[in-house]
Amino acid sequence: MDERELWRELGQQLRVDAVRASAEAGSGHPTSSMSAADLAAVLLAGHLRYDFDAPDDPRNDRLVFSKGHASPLVYGPCRAAGALSEEEFGTYRQFGSRLEGHPVPVLPWVDVATGSLGQGLPIGVGMAIAGKRLNRLPLRVWVICGDSEMAEGSMWEAAEHAAFYELDNLTAIVDVNRLGQRGETMHGWDLSSYTRRLEAFGWYALEIDGHDVEAIDAAYREAEATSGRPTAIVARTVKGKGYAKVENENGWHGKAIAEEAVAELGGVRNLHVDVATPAAGSSHRFEPSGPSWPSYELGDTVATRKAYGEALAALGGERGDVVALDGEVGNSTFAEIFGAAHPERFVEMYIAEQQMVAAAVGMQVLGWKPFCSTFAAFLSRAYDFVRMAAVSRATIKLCGSHAGVSIGEDGPSQMGLEDLAAFRAIHGSTVLYPCDGNQATALVRAMADLDGISYLRTTRGDTPVVYAADEAFPVGGSKTLREGDDVALVAAGITVHEALRAAEALAEDGISARVVDCYSVKPIDGATLASLSMPIVTVEDHWAEGGLGEAVLAALAANGADTRVELLAVRELPHSGTPAELLAAAGIDAGHIAEAARTLVREAAGIS
């Protein structure tokens, strides 16, 4: 069998496998897989350089199926390469199987979870940046995209960044099969509507027949030979290709096909493909220059956002695998300090938060430890990317600055008031909220070794240093800053300082208030909270829903404690003002904390 015939037969094998897998499962997306089968076959047999025995080898090419619903087209090539047995291939979509309905990295040849459309290409951009600028290897990133997802704004964030960073190691393969879930896509088979826009962004774009294996091979060769810009191959395909009953027919998206299609496609094949191995070479290593950890004196004032930048730069001096990304606010998040110290490991992502988080996910696949920063409010735009990063079992670190009403005059559009709730809800996440510079420094250092999604919330304004530079802050811990037996004030971040001032005022009334700093919001120190034998006031610069107060309540419930709790939080839409005015208006300043504590103490004493 010559090369071209192999490609054609392998394409048919992938179609048959898509039909078989979905028919056995009774569900799936075989028609979406069938349209791209020839594109995948030529790539696997003729161009991909990948060692299936060493999927974590950074020299490997990377293949991302952005159209993750076409998961049979992920698993079929693995079977053809000998990585998946026929027996396991038959477990598609079954409980306990590694072959899930949309691909996830429980299968070692899947780098990232896809299926939330619009994410594969942005992640591929991160992989390509890492391969070219960080690993400095001749790897290529291939991303198979669906035409429907080209309506997602995140795809065009990716297109712009790929062109700006001249990612000639990135190839996007757009499977234009015309039909989406409910009918024709926005542009149908108008290939030029895609190529014209991609060319305007700075890509080299080709239009091909996605079922002509020779044309596909020629396009891949052009992509490999193109220098200085990424390549997009826009391929006209037919959804359900090979089975006349469903070819180019609406209404078959996400539906299994009867196994009678197998006969029409020429029967089951068991072709084996010897996939080319990656090019020789070794990943670049950045030699640590040595850290200079920031240290702040007790009583001094410093913004935790500035401590983040200084600590991150020190971490970069200690570890050569740390990289930083920022959303064009590095002079506010202070990520610019890292950029000045380690320019080769700093990547400016501009005002494109989805692309920033996606790039971090791509970079960590290739062995890097990315830290991303922007205003806490703006990370909400990238929330689905964070959610999917957790599904990908990715390890990324996020920092949201300018959180809460305490930012002051900029107003509510800039006040991140949802972030603690949002990041607490992410599977396996860690949520940290320092109150001073030394604590922020220690927590940045701790984040470097955390798996999964970790989030650090920082404050805009300067706050007093209340901890010594050598204080330890284990994740999952808390700190008692002031002892007391009548009432406990539980706070984090900016409100720790308000709680300390409230405790001073309460002392003047003869009320002994304990102040607990819950800097680790998730996991929270449930044991310490449950041990409190007095009523509790929680106070946070965050909406009442899902933040510190509800984390405390959940911890008490989990530990069987029935402690009386008063939850102080932001409950009305804020507006512009000074930080002091806004903390007072929200009812979370020292005065309101003290009054809530007095009420609880009177209640405990039976005094109305």
N, C-alpha and C positions, 0 to 999 in steps of 0.2 A: 504494500500500500504506500503510495507516494505521499508527500507531505500534505498536499492540498486535499487529497482524498481522506487522509487521517483527520484533518480539521472538519471536513463535512460530516464524517461519520461520528466524530466526537460530539459535534453539535447535536446530531440526532440522538446520541446516547444521553446527553444532558437533558434533552426534551423528554425522552422516555422516562428518565429517572425522576423528572419533575412530576410527570403524570403518575408514575408508580407510587412515589412517596405520598402524594396528596390523596390518591385514591385509597391507599391503605389507611391513612389518617382520617379520611372523610372530610378533610378541610385543607386549606392552604391556598397558594397563589400560583398554580402551575402555568396559567397563560402569561403572566408577567415574567416567569422564568423562561418560557419558550421563546419569547421575543428576543431575549438577549443571549440565547444559547450559543449562537455562532460567534458572537463577540467574546464570550468567555472561553470558548473552545480554542480559538486562535491565540488568545492571550496565554492560556495555560500551556498549550503545546509548543508555542513558537516564541514567546517573549518573556514570560514571567521567570524570574530568577529567585528561587525559593527552596530552602531546605526544610522539607516537612518534618524531618527528624530533629530539627533545631529551630522551632518557630520563633524563639526569642533572640536569635542571632541578629544583631543590628545591621548586618550586611544584606539581609534579605530585602527583596522588593516588598512593598506593602500593597495589598489589594483590599480595598474597602468597597463593600456593596452598600452604597448609600440607599438604594432601593431595597431595604432590608426585608420587605415583605416577600421578595423573590428568593426566599431562603433555600428552596431546593437547588437553586443555582449556586449557592454557597457550598452545600453538602455534596452535590454531584461531582464537582471537580476534586473534592477531597477523596471521594471513592475512586475516581479515575486515576488519581495519583498514588493510590494504594494506602492512603492514610486511614480511611474508613473501611471497615469490613461491610460486606453485603448484609450481614446480620444486623449490625448497628444501623446501617442505612434504613433498614425496615422499621426502626423505632421512631421515625420522624413524628414529632408533635405528641408523643406519648409521655405520660407522667414518668418522671425520673430519667428521661432520655436527655442526652447532651444536645440533641438536634431539635432545638426549640423552634416555635413557630416563627420567631424573628431571631436572628443569630445573636448570641451572647458569648463572651470569652470563656465560658465554662468549657468550650471547645478550643483547644490550644491554637488552632489555625485561624481563629477569629480574634482580631485585635481589639475591636470595639463593638459595642452593641449598636445596631441600627434598626430602623423601623419607624422612628419618629422622623418623618421626612425632612430633608433640608440640612441634615447634620453630617453626612458622610464626606461631602466635599470640604466643608470647613475643617473637619478633623484631618482630612488629607493634607490640607494646607499646613497644619501644624507638623505633621509627619515630614512633609517636604522641607519645611524650614529647618527642622531638626537635622534631617539627613544632609542638607547642604551646608548649613552654617555651624552646626554643633558637632554631629558625628563626623561630618566631612567624608562621607562615603558615596560611592557611585550608585547608590540604590535609587530605584524609581518607584514613585507612588502612583498606582492606578486606582481610579475611582469610577465605579459603574453607577451612573445616576439615572433616575427615571425622569421622563419629561414632565410629569405632573409636579414634581418637587421643584422644578425650575421656577415656579411661581413664588417660592419661599424667598423672603428677603435675605435670609442667611446665606443662600447660595450666591447672591451677588456681593455680599460682604466678602465671601471667599474668593470670588472672581477678582475683585479689586485688589485684595491683599496678595493673591498669587501673582498677579501681574506686577504689582509694586515691588515685590521682593524677587522678581525675575526667576520664578520657580520653574526652570526648564526641566526639572526632574519630576514634574507633576503632569499627569495626563488624565483629563476627565473624559469619560466615554458616556455620552448621553444617548440613552435608549429611547428613541422617539417612536413609540408604538401607537401613538395617537389617542389611545383610550385610557381614561383614568378609572376611578371607582364607579362613577355614576354616568359616564358618557365621555364625549370628546374633551380633550384637554384644551387649554386656552389657545394654543397655536396649532393644534392638530399636526399635520405632516408638513407644515411650513418650516422647513429646516433653516431657511435663511433668517427667520425671525430669531433663532438662537445664535447662529454664527455671526450675524451683524452686530448683535449686542456684545457677544464675547470678544469680537475683534475691537469694538469700541473700548472695551476694558483693557485691551492690550494683549489678548491671547492670539495665538495662531490657531485658527479654526478650520476644520475640514468637514465637508459633507460627503457621506458615503452611503451605499446600500449596505445595511447592517446584516444582510444574509449572503453577501458575496465575500467568500473567505479570502480571495485574493485581494480584493479592495481593502478588507479589514487589515490584512497583513501589511499592505503597502502603507496604510495610514499609521499603523503602529511604528513602522520603520521611520516614517517622517517625524513622528513624535519623538522618537529616540534620537533623531539627528538634529532636532531643533534646539537652538541655543538662545539663551537670554530671555525666554518667555515660556509660559506654560502652553500646553496644547489641549485643545478640545476636539474630540472626534464626535461629530453629530451624526448619528446613524439612523436612517429610516428603517424601521422594522415593522413586523406584523405581530400583533398580540395573538397568542395562541398558534403561532406558526407551526405548520406541519399537520394539523388536524382540521380538516375542512369544516367540520361542524362549528368550530369556535373561532376560526381565523377571522380577525378583524370584526368580530361580532361583539356588540355591547351586551352587558348583562352577565359576563362570565368572570368578572374580577372577584378574586377571593373565593372561588368555588372549585371544588374538586372536579375532575373530569373522569368519565368512565374509562376503565382499562381497555376498552375497545380501541382507544386512541393509540395504544401501544402497537397494535398490528399495522395501523395506517402509517405509523412512523417507522416501520421496518423491524419491529421486534426489539427485545432486550439485547443490549450489547454489553460487553465486558472489556472494552478497550482499556489498556493500561498506558499511562503517559509517564515518561521519564522527564520530570520537570528539571529544567536547567538549574544548576547550583549558583549561588550568588558569587559575584566577583570577589577576588582576593582583596585583602586589606584589613585594617583594624580601625576601630572607632577612635576618633580623636579624644584625648583627655585634657582637660584644663587643670593645670597644676595649681593647687591652692596657694595663695600668696601669704596666708596667715591671717587670722582674724584679729580685729581690734574692737572688742566688744564695748558698746557704750555703757557707761556707768553714771548714774545720777545721784546726787547727794540728797539726803533726807531734807525735806523742807523746800528744795528747789521746785520749780514748775517746768513742765515740758508736756507737749501734746503727745498722746500715745501714737498718733499717726506719724509723728516725726521719729519717735522711738522705733516704730515699725521699719521705716526706711533705713535708719542707722543700724538696726539689728540685722536686717536683711543683707545689707552690704557686708557686715561682719561674717554672717553665715556664708556668704559667697566667698569670702576669704578663707574660710575653714573648709568648705566643701566645693569641689570643682564641678559637681553634678547639679548644683542649684542654678536655675534660670529664673528670670523675672520678666513678666509681661504687664503692661499697663495700658489703660484706656485713655491715653492722652490727658491724664490729670496727674502725671508724675510729680509735678511741683506742688500738688496738694496732698497726694498720698505719700509723698516723699520716696516713692520708688526711684526717683531720679538719682538718689544717693547711690543706690545699687548700680544704676546705669553709668554713673561717672566712674565708679570703682571697677566695674566689670563690663565694659561696653560690648564685648563679644558675646556676652550671655544675657544681654538685655534686648527685648523685642518690643518695639512700640506697636501697639495694635490699634491706635487711633480710636475714634468714637465708634467702636464696633464690638460691643460686649459679648455678643453671641460668638463672634469669631475668636475673641480673646479666650473664652473658656474652651471652645473647640480646639484651638491651637494647643492649649495646655494638655488636653486629653491626648492629642496626637503626639506631643513631645514625650509624655510619660511612657508611651508605648516603646519609645526608643531609648528608655533608660534615664530620662532626666527628671528632676524634681522641680516642677514649675510652680511659682508663686504668682498669682494674678491680683491686681489691685485696681479698684476704681471706687467711686462713691457707692455706699451701701444701697442707695436708692436705685442706682443704675444696674446693679446686678440682677434686679428683678427681670430685666429684659432678657437675661440669659438663663432664666430659671429652668427651662426645659432642657437646656444643655447640661446644667448641673444635675438635674434628675437623671438624665440618660448617662451621665458620667458615673453615677452610682451603679446603674444597671451594668455599665461596662467594667465594674470593679476597678475603676480608675483611681489613681492617687494624685490628687491635685490640692493645692492650697490657695485659698481665696481670702482676700482682705477687703472689707468694706469700710471705708472711712466716712466722716461727716454724717454719723448716724444720730438720729433723734432730734428732738426740738432744740437741744442745746447748741445746734449749729448757729442759731440766731436769725439774723435778718434775711437770709436767703429765701425763707418761706417754705411752705409744705411740699412743693414739688421736689425739693432737694433733701428732704428729711427722710432718711431711711427709718421707717417705723414698723416695717413688716419683716425685717431680715432675720431676727432671732426665730420667729415662728417658721419662716420658710426653710431655714437651714436645719432647724431641729427636725423638720419633717422628712429630710433626706435620709434614706436608708444608710445606716452605719456611719453617720456624720459625727464630727466633733465640732462643738461651737464654743468659742472662747471670747471673753470680753474683759480685757485688762483695764485697770483703773489708774495705773501710773506707768512711768517710763520703764522702771526696772522690771515690773511684772510683764509689760509688753515684750521686752527683750527676751525674757525667759520663755515666754510662750511662743515667740517666733522660732526660737531654737528648738523647742519641743515639737513644733509642727513638722519640722524636717523629717522626723522619724515616724510620723503618724501615717497609717494606711488609710485609704478611703478619702472622703471629702472632708477637709477641715476648713473652718471659717473663723477668721479673727475680726472682731468688730472694734474699730478705733474711733476716737473722739477728736473733733476738730480743735477745740480750745485747749489751752494749757491747763494741766491739773497738778496739784501738789504731789510730790514724791512721798509716799507713805511707807514704802518698803526699802530695806537695804538691798544693795546690789547683789549680795550673795544669797538672798532668800530663794528658797526652792518653791516651785509651783507645779506640783504634779497634776497632770490631766486627770479630771475626776475629783479633784480636791477642792477645798475652800480654805479661807483664812478668817480667823476671828481676830478682828482688829481692836476690839474693846470688849471686856467682860461685863456681864450684867445678868441679873436674875429676874427682873420684872417683865421685860419685854425684849424680843429680838427684832432687830432691823436687818433684813436680808436684802442686799443690793448687789449691783455689778456695774463696773464702768463708772460713768459720770455720777451715778446716784450714790456710790460709796461715799463720796465726799459730802454729799448732802446728808447722808445718814450719820456720818461722824459729827457734823454740825448739829443735827437734831439730838444726838446723844448728849452733847454738851448742854444743850438747852434743857433737856429732860433731867439731867443731873442737878440743875439748879432748882428743879421742882421736887427733888428727892426721889426721882425714878431712875432706877439702874437699868440701862439699856445695853444689851449686847449687840455688837455690829458684826455681821457675818458677810464677808466678801465672797460671793459665788461666782468667781471669775470663770469657772468651768460650768457653763450653762448646760452643756451636754457632752459627756455624761456629768450629771450633777451629783454632788456629795450627799446622797440620800441618807447615809448613816449619821452624819453630823446634824442634818436637818431633823431627822426623827428623834435625835437625842435631846432636842430642845424641849424643856419642860415649861416654857412660858409662851404666851401668845406671840404671834409673828406678824410683823408688817413687812410685806415685800414692796419694793419700789423700783421702777424701771422706766427708762426713757424710750418707750416702745408702746405700741398698742397693747391693750390688756389681753387680747386674744393670742395665745400661743407663745408668749414670751417667758420671762423669768418667773413671774408669779405662777403661771400655770405649770411650769416645770417643777416648781417647789410643791405645788399641790399634788401633782402626780407622784413625786417622790415620797411625800408623806403618806399618800394612799397606799403606795406599794409597800411601805414599811409598817402599815397598820396603825399609823398615828392619827389621832383625831384632834390635832392641835387647831386652835382657833387662828385663822389667818385673815388679815385685811390686805387686799391687793390694790396697791396704788400704781396707776399707769396712765398713759395718755388716752383719753377717751373722747375728746372733741377735736375736730379738725383744727390744727394750729394755723398760725399766720406769722407774719414778720414781727420781729421784736428783738430785744436783747436776750441773751441766754438766760439771765436771771428772771426777766419778765416772763419768758416762755415756760421755764421750769415751774414758776409760781402759778401761772395760768393753767397749766396741766395738772396741778395738784401734786407735784412730785419733788418739790423743794424741801429744804430743812423744816420750814414752818409747818407745812402740811404733814410731813412725816411725824413730827413731834405731836401734832394734834391727834393724828390717827393712833399713835402709841398711847397717849393719855386716855383716849376713849377705850382702848382695849384693857388698859390697866384698871380703869374704873369698873369696866364690865366684869373683869376677873374678880374684883373685890366686892362685887354686888352693889356698886354705887351707881345710881342712874344719873 
